Amino acid sequence: MTAWKRAGREPRQLINEWLASLQKVAAGRGDHVVMRVNRNWIAFRSENQQRAFAEIRPTRHRVEVFILPERRSLSDPAGIARPSPRTQGWNWFRTKFHVVGNGHGKAALSLIRQSYETPVRTRHRARRSRQGSAHQARLPLG
């Protein structure tokens, strides 16, 4: 059974509203946002950016959302964003929040949109920073 089929009526309605709004934003940028459904989660993905920018885990009564930007870099007047534990969100989604019913639906959409608009980072920078100066130079022999 997929995450979509397990979700309740309100969470499905909310996710559909988010997707429709994000598709309008993306169309204005010449992009297309698609929803990919898996067994445990639903991803919102940008075709032009070739990346997922939100991971959504719906249940019957609430929605748990993981987004890319760190909490401190978000505009979050409703105060729903929390840091994502490293054990969740595949370690690249830095923030998570919960939406129960339709109470924070607009605030959640604002956070998801900010994740969509977050610039793409290259992975090479992270690799170099981990290696640091521990890499030894190789000198030619002979």
VOPAGU-2260 file (C-alpha; in pm, 1 decimal, decimal comma):
REM VOPAGU-2260
SITE   aa  ch    i         X         Y         Z
SITE  MET   A    0       0,0       0,0       0,0
SITE  THR   A    1     133,6     345,5     -87,7
SITE  ALA   A    2     158,0     648,1     138,8
SITE  TRP   A    3    -115,2     812,6     -69,0
SITE  LYS   A    4    -363,7     530,3      -8,5
SITE  ARG   A    5    -291,5     524,8     366,9
SITE  ALA   A    6    -344,4     901,4     399,4
SITE  GLY   A    7    -674,5    1033,1     528,4
SITE  ARG   A    8    -911,7    1253,1     331,0
SITE  GLU   A    9    -790,7    1584,4     482,1
SITE  PRO   A   10    -418,9    1512,5     432,8
SITE  ARG   A   11    -480,9    1410,8      69,0
SITE  GLN   A   12    -681,3    1727,1       6,6
SITE  LEU   A   13    -407,8    1940,6     163,3
SITE  ILE   A   14    -132,5    1773,5     -41,1
SITE  ASN   A   15    -332,2    1823,6    -362,5
SITE  GLU   A   16    -376,4    2194,3    -280,0
SITE  TRP   A   17      -1,8    2231,5    -214,2
SITE  LEU   A   18      81,6    2057,5    -541,8
SITE  ALA   A   19    -156,3    2278,0    -744,1
SITE  SER   A   20     -10,7    2596,2    -588,5
SITE  LEU   A   21     347,7    2482,9    -644,1
SITE  GLN   A   22     273,2    2391,3   -1005,1
SITE  LYS   A   23     150,5    2747,8   -1064,5
SITE  VAL   A   24     470,7    2889,6    -913,2
SITE  ALA   A   25     683,9    2649,6   -1117,9
SITE  ALA   A   26     496,6    2728,2   -1440,7
SITE  GLY   A   27     587,3    3094,6   -1394,2
SITE  ARG   A   28     952,1    2986,5   -1392,6
SITE  GLY   A   29     919,3    2752,4   -1690,3
SITE  ASP   A   30     941,4    2450,9   -1458,0
SITE  HIS   A   31     708,7    2166,7   -1365,7
SITE  VAL   A   32     657,3    2018,1   -1019,3
SITE  VAL   A   33     561,3    1652,4   -1003,4
SITE  MET   A   34     445,6    1438,6    -716,7
SITE  ARG   A   35     609,2    1099,0    -677,9
SITE  VAL   A   36     440,3     847,5    -452,6
SITE  ASN   A   37     630,0     570,1    -280,5
SITE  ARG   A   38     539,8     314,7     -19,2
SITE  ASN   A   39     638,1     535,5     276,8
SITE  TRP   A   40     651,0     891,3     146,2
SITE  ILE   A   41     545,9    1134,6    -121,8
SITE  ALA   A   42     801,7    1362,8    -286,3
SITE  PHE   A   43     752,5    1696,1    -458,9
SITE  ARG   A   44    1013,5    1717,1    -730,5
SITE  SER   A   45    1122,8    1992,6    -967,7
SITE  GLU   A   46    1187,6    1871,6   -1322,2
SITE  ASN   A   47    1422,4    2159,1   -1413,8
SITE  GLN   A   48    1621,7    2134,5   -1090,2
SITE  GLN   A   49    1618,1    1753,3   -1110,8
SITE  ARG   A   50    1573,0    1717,6    -736,7
SITE  ALA   A   51    1316,2    1655,5    -469,4
SITE  PHE   A   52    1259,4    1960,9    -251,7
SITE  ALA   A   53    1000,1    1818,6     -10,5
SITE  GLU   A   54     934,5    1475,9     136,1
SITE  ILE   A   55     584,2    1426,1     272,1
SITE  ARG   A   56     473,6    1148,2     505,7
SITE  PRO   A   57      96,3    1157,3     548,9
SITE  THR   A   58    -106,6     958,4     799,8
SITE  ARG   A   59    -482,2     944,0     846,0
SITE  HIS   A   60    -498,1    1268,2    1047,1
SITE  ARG   A   61    -174,4    1461,5     997,6
SITE  VAL   A   62     110,5    1530,3     757,4
SITE  GLU   A   63     482,7    1528,1     837,9
SITE  VAL   A   64     690,6    1729,4     591,2
SITE  PHE   A   65    1068,2    1745,1     542,1
SITE  ILE   A   66    1220,1    2034,9     344,6
SITE  LEU   A   67    1570,9    2130,4     231,2
SITE  PRO   A   68    1658,7    2464,6     397,7
SITE  GLU   A   69    1772,6    2489,8     757,1
SITE  ARG   A   70    1518,5    2633,6     998,5
SITE  ARG   A   71    1719,8    2948,7    1064,3
SITE  SER   A   72    1714,7    3046,9     696,1
SITE  LEU   A   73    1333,9    3025,6     665,4
SITE  SER   A   74    1062,6    3283,5     708,2
SITE  ASP   A   75     827,1    3100,5     946,8
SITE  PRO   A   76     579,9    3339,1    1117,3
SITE  ALA   A   77     364,2    3047,0    1238,2
SITE  GLY   A   78     664,7    2885,7    1411,3
SITE  ILE   A   79     593,3    2532,4    1290,2
SITE  ALA   A   80     939,4    2445,1    1152,4
SITE  ARG   A   81    1176,0    2230,9    1360,7
SITE  PRO   A   82    1524,8    2098,8    1291,8
SITE  SER   A   83    1515,2    1756,2    1133,0
SITE  PRO   A   84    1699,3    1482,0    1323,2
SITE  ARG   A   85    1988,5    1338,1    1123,5
SITE  THR   A   86    1823,7     997,3    1146,4
SITE  GLN   A   87    1526,7    1122,4     943,2
SITE  GLY   A   88    1486,9    1295,2     609,8
SITE  TRP   A   89    1776,4    1119,1     433,4
SITE  ASN   A   90    2020,2    1366,1     593,5
SITE  TRP   A   91    1969,8    1635,1     325,8
SITE  PHE   A   92    1628,9    1755,9     438,8
SITE  ARG   A   93    1728,5    1991,3     723,0
SITE  THR   A   94    1386,4    2095,9     852,8
SITE  LYS   A   95    1063,3    1919,8     936,2
SITE  PHE   A   96     717,2    2020,9    1049,7
SITE  HIS   A   97     378,1    1864,2    1118,6
SITE  VAL   A   98      41,2    1980,1     992,9
SITE  VAL   A   99    -270,8    1854,6    1167,3
SITE  GLY   A  100    -591,5    1905,9     974,7
SITE  ASN   A  101    -590,1    2226,8     773,7
SITE  GLY   A  102    -475,6    2447,9    1062,6
SITE  HIS   A  103    -132,5    2538,9     929,2
SITE  GLY   A  104    -189,4    2456,2     562,4
SITE  LYS   A  105     -92,4    2802,1     432,7
SITE  ALA   A  106     212,7    2826,6     659,2
SITE  ALA   A  107     321,2    2482,2     541,1
SITE  LEU   A  108     279,7    2582,0     176,1
SITE  SER   A  109     497,6    2887,8     239,0
SITE  LEU   A  110     775,4    2668,8     383,6
SITE  ILE   A  111     751,3    2416,2      98,2
SITE  ARG   A  112     767,7    2699,9    -153,6
SITE  GLN   A  113    1080,0    2833,5      16,5
SITE  SER   A  114    1232,1    2487,3     -17,6
SITE  TYR   A  115    1147,0    2487,1    -389,5
SITE  GLU   A  116    1312,3    2827,7    -429,7
SITE  THR   A  117    1627,8    2727,7    -237,2
SITE  PRO   A  118    1930,4    2733,9    -468,3
SITE  VAL   A  119    2077,5    2400,5    -566,3
SITE  ARG   A  120    2404,8    2323,5    -388,7
SITE  THR   A  121    2675,5    2118,6    -547,8
SITE  ARG   A  122    2778,9    1800,4    -374,5
SITE  HIS   A  123    3146,5    1851,8    -455,0
SITE  ARG   A  124    3181,0    2124,4    -194,6
SITE  ALA   A  125    3068,1    1886,6      82,0
SITE  ARG   A  126    3315,2    1619,5     -26,1
SITE  ARG   A  127    3606,2    1860,8     -23,4
SITE  SER   A  128    3521,5    1991,3     320,5
SITE  ARG   A  129    3518,0    1640,1     465,1
SITE  GLN   A  130    3855,3    1556,2     314,9
SITE  GLY   A  131    4010,2    1881,4     430,0
SITE  SER   A  132    4387,7    1888,1     452,9
SITE  ALA   A  133    4416,0    1517,5     532,6
SITE  HIS   A  134    4469,2    1448,5     161,2
SITE  GLN   A  135    4836,3    1403,8      77,6
SITE  ALA   A  136    4993,6    1537,6    -236,3
SITE  ARG   A  137    5150,1    1280,4    -468,9
SITE  LEU   A  138    5491,8    1360,8    -601,5
SITE  PRO   A  139    5610,6    1217,4    -932,4
SITE  LEU   A  140    5884,1     954,2    -897,7
SITE  GLY   A  141    6193,2     965,5   -1109,5
